[in-house]
Amino acid sequence: MLVTTIVWLYRRKYKFSDGPYNTKQRIALLAAAFLLPVLSFSLANVDQMDATGNAYANEVAGNGIFSFAAAARRNELDYDKF
């Protein structure tokens, strides 16, 4: 929902075209390609998904792949679970 709103708002201001990008646009896209994964890696924390007392809701919040990546990053992979 949030992404759809953002795209809809930017669609009104910016025109998405199939033409080639100029140097300024390429640098902006390259910066976004590097900054977005770095920010998501540093801001997302697996401890955020343990907000409720309900184990089922916590697992849904973890989204499977998020939990798997966090476990691999921490070297705490529960092989029976995954």
C-alpha positions as CSV (number, residue, x, y, z in Angstrom):
1,M,0.0,0.0,0.0
2,L,2.8,2.4,0.9
3,V,4.8,1.6,-2.3
4,T,1.7,2.1,-4.4
5,T,1.0,5.5,-2.9
6,I,4.6,6.6,-3.4
7,V,4.6,5.5,-7.0
8,W,1.3,7.2,-7.6
9,L,2.6,10.5,-6.1
10,Y,5.9,10.4,-8.1
11,R,4.0,9.5,-11.3
12,R,2.2,12.8,-11.1
13,K,5.5,14.7,-10.7
14,Y,7.9,12.7,-12.8
15,K,7.4,11.0,-16.1
16,F,8.7,7.5,-16.4
17,S,10.2,7.1,-19.8
18,D,11.9,4.4,-21.8
19,G,14.6,6.8,-23.1
20,P,18.2,6.7,-22.0
21,Y,19.2,8.2,-18.7
22,N,21.5,11.2,-18.4
23,T,24.6,11.1,-16.1
24,K,22.8,12.8,-13.2
25,Q,20.0,10.2,-13.3
26,R,22.4,7.3,-13.5
27,I,24.3,8.6,-10.5
28,A,21.1,8.9,-8.5
29,L,20.0,5.4,-9.5
30,L,23.4,4.0,-8.6
31,A,23.3,5.8,-5.2
32,A,19.9,4.4,-4.5
33,A,21.0,0.9,-5.6
34,F,23.8,1.0,-3.0
35,L,22.0,3.0,-0.2
36,L,18.7,1.1,0.0
37,P,20.3,-2.3,0.7
38,V,22.7,-0.8,3.2
39,L,20.0,1.1,5.0
40,S,17.7,-1.9,5.1
41,F,20.6,-4.1,6.4
42,S,21.4,-1.7,9.2
43,L,17.8,-0.6,10.2
44,A,16.0,-4.0,10.0
45,N,16.5,-6.0,13.2
46,V,15.1,-9.5,13.9
47,D,14.3,-8.5,17.4
48,Q,11.6,-6.2,16.1
49,M,9.4,-9.1,15.1
50,D,9.1,-10.2,18.8
51,A,6.7,-7.3,19.6
52,T,3.7,-9.4,20.6
53,G,3.3,-12.3,23.0
54,N,1.7,-14.4,20.2
55,A,4.3,-16.8,18.6
56,Y,2.1,-17.2,15.4
57,A,1.9,-13.4,14.9
58,N,5.7,-13.1,15.5
59,E,6.5,-15.7,12.8
60,V,4.1,-14.0,10.4
61,A,5.9,-10.7,11.2
62,G,9.3,-12.4,10.6
63,N,8.2,-13.4,7.0
64,G,10.3,-16.6,6.8
65,I,13.1,-15.2,4.6
66,F,13.7,-12.4,7.0
67,S,14.1,-14.8,9.9
68,F,16.3,-17.1,7.8
69,A,18.6,-14.2,6.7
70,A,18.9,-13.0,10.3
71,A,19.7,-16.4,11.6
72,A,22.4,-16.9,8.9
73,R,23.8,-13.5,9.7
74,R,24.0,-14.3,13.4
75,N,25.2,-17.8,12.8
76,E,22.3,-19.1,15.0
77,L,20.5,-21.2,12.4
78,D,18.2,-23.7,13.9
79,Y,18.4,-26.6,11.3
80,D,15.3,-28.3,12.6
81,K,13.2,-25.2,12.1
82,F,14.6,-24.2,8.7
